[in-house]
């Protein structure tokens, strides 16, 4: 949400006849949701990153995933095919 939209939301909320309890309820819910989002975005450790890379490489070697080069080739072939068809 951009600054203008946030400001309009703030002005709208200020225009409501909210009790102190209503305001605390809104604030508590906003804080809790923000806290949960921040927890969900916690950074990976180097061990976790390396384990993910190892797993991806294993899947590519077993043909379970397609690497970037193959994806680009498939897209280029698809575009060329659609232009000639």
Steps between C-alpha positions, in 0.01 A plus 500: 500500500638841413529800730189672362286190556637457849429862581144466367451190713629689804267792431208261458576329831530835674157598368336197662360517849717227646529442871839465662434125521421488127825681419702266724332199336596623151854582613545162671385315189723705272802444727433126520466466123821700444684284754386182324609635162844591637540152648406343168774703329783393728827459309647160421826388656789411268443134589136526390598676177764238422254218574246656264763535227613140550139379473436705186818367338397144589156555347650645182738202472204262537297689238242618751573870439594702196795737529499857371679420174243236406213734587645771274546245218140382536370857496705589193384185320141576595526855364665379179237229456213743553648741244528231232162344567 
